[in-house]
């Protein structure tokens, strides 16, 4: 997803990986948002490094129509939360 996003000029989205691929997040710094798959469990890195970020969970259905459709959804969510400011 990060490569596809970058190829479409969305280079502000960064793929964050840990635990040999067991931890995968798509992160944007400004505004502070991150995407995760809904089925992925919480991880200590979420609390340690992304505690001030808005978490946006994508379901299996959200991701079932291919990368282009998933990226369109991500773009829509980025626009929806463009004015997000952390509450903490």
C-alpha positions in Angstrom: 0.0 0.0 0.0 2.8 2.4 0.9 4.4 1.9 -2.5 1.2 2.4 -4.3 0.4 5.5 -2.3 3.9 6.9 -3.0 3.4 6.2 -6.7 0.3 8.4 -6.6 2.1 11.3 -4.9 1.1 10.3 -1.3 4.6 10.1 0.0 3.6 11.3 3.4 2.3 7.8 4.2 5.0 5.5 5.6 4.9 1.8 6.2 6.0 0.9 9.8 7.1 -2.7 10.3 8.3 -4.7 13.3 8.4 -8.2 14.7 9.4 -9.7 11.3 6.3 -8.4 9.7 4.0 -9.3 12.5 3.4 -5.6 13.1 2.3 -3.5 10.1 1.0 0.0 10.2 0.6 2.7 7.6 1.5 6.0 9.3 1.0 9.7 8.5 2.7 12.3 10.8 0.6 15.4 10.0 -2.1 15.1 11.0 -1.1 12.1 13.2 -3.0 9.1 11.8 -2.3 5.5 11.4 -4.0 2.7 9.6 -4.1 -0.9 10.8 -6.0 -4.0 9.8 -9.0 -4.5 12.2 -8.0 -8.1 12.8 -4.5 -7.1 13.9 -4.2 -7.1 17.7 -3.0 -4.1 19.6 0.7 -3.9 20.0 3.0 -2.2 22.5 4.4 0.0 19.7 1.0 1.5 19.2 1.0 2.7 22.8 4.7 3.6 22.8 5.1 5.4 19.5 1.6 6.1 18.2 -0.2 7.0 21.4 -1.1 10.5 20.2 -2.2 9.3 16.7 -5.8 8.6 15.5 -6.2 4.9 14.8 -8.1 4.0 11.7 -8.9 0.3 11.4 -9.6 -1.3 8.0 -11.8 -4.4 7.9 -11.3 -7.4 5.7 -14.2 -6.0 3.6 -12.4 -2.7 3.3 -9.4 -4.4 1.8 -11.3 -7.0 -0.3 -11.6 -5.0 -3.6 -7.9 -4.7 -4.3 -5.2 -2.2 -3.6 -6.7 0.6 -5.8 -10.0 0.5 -4.0 -8.3 0.3 -0.6 -6.1 3.3 -1.4 -9.3 5.2 -2.5 -10.8 4.5 0.9 -7.6 5.6 2.6 -7.6 8.8 0.6 -11.2 9.4 1.7 -10.4 8.8 5.3 -7.3 11.1 5.1 -9.6 13.9 3.8 -12.2 13.2 6.5 -9.6 13.4 9.3 -7.5 16.2 7.7 -8.2 18.5 10.6 -7.6 15.9 13.4 -5.7 17.2 16.4 -4.7 14.9 19.3 -6.8 15.2 22.4 -3.9 14.2 24.7 
